[in-house]
Amino acid sequence: MRVAVDGPPPTRPRELADAVATELRTRGRAVVVVAADDYLRPASLRLERGRTDPDEFLDGWLDVGGLRREVLEPAGHGGSGRVLPRLWDAAADRAHRDRYVELPADGVVVLAGALLLGRGLPIDLAVHLRMSEKALERRLADDERWTLPAYARYAAENTPEKIADLLVLADHPDRPAIRK
């Protein structure tokens, strides 16, 4: 099973992914949580148009091929079950050197991060943590505000609310609301 928890940083997708993993483990399931930030492309590619290009942030930062190859396809039906939790250390701009994790056939991968939906990633269950434009503008860290146009374009072009199996309204991350 492959689950994606998609949302901008203020919605705290990693926290939800970790909570889901904890719950699944108490039910006897093997779980690997993967942060999309550990699957960014090298800086030479990611920052080719500068450090604050919102279009490149949306279209070129995530190593979609690496996620498919090292995480999502191996965790899928008929896959090897051999998953690489982290590929790229963006801060050091080098490979993480992680070991592969062997997932059993009933194992679960929970992928957490932003701008994940609408990329053709093989996901079995998608959760989108939606934050309104105004709430995102208020809650996004000052050094990340340059990404606001990327999030607006993502919402308009990818319509994650329509792709997601579960939509969580997260304008107030401490009081999320599930939309049915």
N, C-alpha and C positions, 0 to 999 in steps of 0.2 A: 504494500500500500504506500502511495506517495501523496503526502499532504503538503499543500503550500499555504503558508500564512503570510499574506501580502498586506503591506501597509507602510506608510512613511514612518520615519524614526519616532516622532512623538506618539504614535499609536502603540509602540513597543511590541512589534511582532515577535521578537525573540522571547520576550517574557511569556506570551501566550503559547508559543511553540514549546518552551520548557515545561509549562504547566500541563499541556497536552501530553508530552512525553512522560511526565511523572505519573499522570493518571493511567496511561497505557501500561507503564511498567508495573503498577500495582495490580493490573489485570493480567499480568504474565506475558506481555508482549515485549519483544526486543525492539528498541527504538534508537534511531540515530537522528540527532538534531543537527541540521546543516544551516549555517548562516550564509546567506547570499553574498555578504561582504567578504567571505573567504573564497569567493569565486569571481573576483574582479579580474579584468584583463591587466596585463603589465602596464606600468605607467607610460612607457614609450608609445603604447597604442591608445590607452585610455585618455591621456592628456595631450594627444596630438594637436588638438585645436585649443589648447589652453586649459587651465585648472578650473575654470568656472563657465564652461560652455554647457548650457542646459540641454541642448539637443544631443550633444555627445554623451552627457550623463544618462539620458533616457535610452539612446540607441546603441552606445558603444562601451559602456563601462562593464556590464555584466558579461562574463564568459559563458554564454548560453551553451556553446558546444561542449565546454568542459563539464558543466552541470549535467547535461544529457549523458555524456560518455562516462563520467566518473560516479554519478549519483543516481540519476533518475532511471536510466535504462537498466543498470544492474539491479535496481530495487523493484523493477516492474515484473509483471507476469512473464515467466520464462527467462528472466535475467539471472546472472551469476550470483547475485546477493552480495557481491564484493563491492563495498562502497567506500569512497575516499571522503572523509568528513571535511577536510580543508585542503584546498589546492594552492591558493596564492595568498601570501602575506602582503597586503597592499602597502602597509607602512614601511616594511623593509624592501619591498619590491623584489621579492624572490619567492621561490616555492616553499611551502610549509614543511615538507618532509614528513608528513603524517603517514601512519601505517593504514592500510586498508582494514575495514571492519567487515566481518562476515555476518550478514543478516540471514536468519532462517527464512523459510518460505512465507511465514506469517509475520515477518518483521515489517516495521514501519519506518519510513523516512519522513521527517518533518522539516521542510525547507522554509526558512524564515527570512524575510527581507522586503525590500520595496521594489515596485515596478516589475513584478514577476509575471503577471497575467497578460495574456494576449501575445505571448512570444512563441507559442506552439510547444511549450514544455510539456512532456508527458506527465500529467498530474491526475491523480484519481479523485482528489477532493481539494477544492480551492476555497479558502476563507479570505475574504477581503475586509480589512479594517479601514473603513471609510471615514475620512475626516474632511469636513467642509473646507473650502478654500480659505475662508476667514479664520477658522480655528487653526488650520495648518500655518497660516501666516503668523498668528499669535504665538504658537507653540514651537515652531521650528527654531533651532539655535541660530544666532546671528551669523555664524560662519557658514551656515547651510542655506541661507535665504536665497542665494543665487539659483537654487534648485527649484524654486517655486514654479517657474514657467514649465519645467519638465513635468512636474506633477499635474499641472493644469492640462498640458498636452496629453499626458497619459490618460487622464480621466476622460478627455474628449475623444481621443482616437481609439483607445482600447476598451472603453466602457467596462471597467472591471466589475461593476455592480451586476452587469448582465452575465459575465463569465463565471463569477463566483457561485459556488454551491451554497455558501453561507455568507451573508452580508452582516457585518457588525458595524453599527454606527458608533464611532469612537471620538466624537468631538470632545468628550470628557472621558479620557482613557480610564479613569478610576471608576466610571459608571457606564460601561459599554452597554449597548442595547442591540439585541439581535433583531434584524428586520426579516419578517416572514413574507 
